[in-house]
Structures are given as C-alpha cells and as structure tokens.
Amino acid sequence: MKVLVFQSIGGPRPAWLSQLEIAAVTTRSVDSVEACLAHLRDGSFDAIVMPDNGAQTMTALELLCTSTGSTAPVLVLGTSGGSRLFEAIRLGATDYADDVESLLHRLHARVAVHAREVRKTLRYADLVLDVDLGMAWRGSKACTLTRREFLLAYELVRAGGAAIGIQALSLRVWGCSSDISKRTIEQHVHRLRRKLFLDGTPGNRIQAIYGHGYKMDLQSAQAPVERRKRVAPAASPAGAWAAGPPVLPRERTERPERDMPTQYWVPEHPLGA
C-alpha cells in the first residue's frame, strides 16, 4: 500500500510514520495541496493521511476536498478523544483515527472499499467520469468539478437513470444523512447542471423527483453548447431605409362605448354638500 502523508518536509520525522513503514506501508511526504494532487494524478497512491495539527490541517483538508483531483480516501490522524472528528468529516475527510493501530486498520478497510466500489471510468451516454482524475467530460469538452460535485455526479450516473433519495445522496456524498440540509444539495445540483451543460430538456437534465430526490436523465448523446446571449446586429445608417420605411405600429384609439348613459343634471342638495 502506498500512502501520501501531508506534512511539512524537512522537519523532525514523527514516530508514527516509522510505524506505518514497519507495517509495510510505503509513504511519501508532501507539503502542499498542489503537490498532493500532482502525485494522485499518477495513480500510484492509494490514500492520503493528514496528521491533525489544528486549524492549518483543517484548512488544507478543506482545500484538498474541494479541489479537482482524485477521490482517494483521506484519513486524518488525530489525538485521543478526537476533538476535531466532526469538523474533519464535515470538511470531507473519509475517516478519523486517534492512534496508529486504528489508522492502519482503517487504511486497509478504506482502501479495500475504494478499490471494490470505484471503477476507473464511468460512462453514461456522452458523459464520461474519470474517477482517478476526478474529472468529467461531455463529448470532447472537459467539465471542471469540485470533489463534492464529482461525487454527486458519480452517484447519479452509477444509478443508471434510477432516482436516488435525498438521504442516500447526503450519506454517500457528504458522509452523513441528517446534518446536510436540502438547500445545500439543491445548490450543488444547480452548479452541476450548469457545469455539465444540462439545459433541463428531456434527455439532457438532472431531474428532480418531487418528495424523493434526483435522477440523471441522459438518453442520447448531445453536443454541449454554451449558452450565449444573442445580440442583434447594428443597422448601418446608410442602409437603414434600403428595404423601405419601417412599419410603425398603429396608434391605439379609444372607442366610445355605445351604451354609455347620458350625463344627467343632479340638483344641488338643499342642505349643502
């Protein structure tokens, strides 16, 4: 098993890193999200381990999970008690361990599940999802997706046109079924429609199923077309009247009512107004 370790290069070597190598885990240290994504695109690493060093780790974790890159499992190694467990899972971590032994067990389990469930390329009509790169294509046009958007597209495509409930989507994409609001899922679906060039017509849409969830509706290959505003060409002053004078709309005239009663004289009230 080959694992990327997110830590500062050049500092003291932590003891838990040596314990991973004793357990036949090959490690490679990286100190930036860009370097991590570059190594993941090679497809030679199975998972990412990030030691919980406070706010700095949480910031890097959020940036990593929202960037376009691999969907490899991301595990956070924290301290006993897991004070930032919920925050790490909320930001996109796959799992959280509070000691090296637990980390090893979770690493093997998560990598095995990831290898069993994820196929390298998933196709549906003209939509292609590259799981290793975390990227999508409509025809020959690349679609840049965030990690959450890619996982959402993956679950919808994997369903093969069947509807997926809101709770199932929140569990598979966010890792929880109750903390994610319906509005959050709607916003991600809205952005996914725009990035995948889905115009809402039958056969080219993500359909909302009232009271249930969503389903991918791609029945035929359609070339993605970017929507652009149509601008009318400006008429030249010289040739403006070449085809004759413009036809002006008729003025609307008020037609008198035929049955309009005549105005009667009303005598002044004797007591005044």
Secondary structure, 3 states (H helix, E strand, C coil): CEEEEECCCCCCCCHHHHHHHHCCCEEEEECCHHHHHHHHHCCCCCEEEEECCCHHHHHHHHHHHHCCCCCCCEEEECCCCCCCHHHHHHHCCCEEECCHHHHHHHHHHHHHHHHHHCCCEEEECCEEEECCCCEEEECCEEECCCHHHHHHHHHHHHCCCCCEEHHHHHHHHHCCCCCCCHHHHHHHHHHHHHHCCCCCECCEEEEEECCCEEEEECCCCCCCCCCCCCCCCCCCCCCCCCCCCCCCCCCCCCCCCCCCCCCCCCCCCCCCC
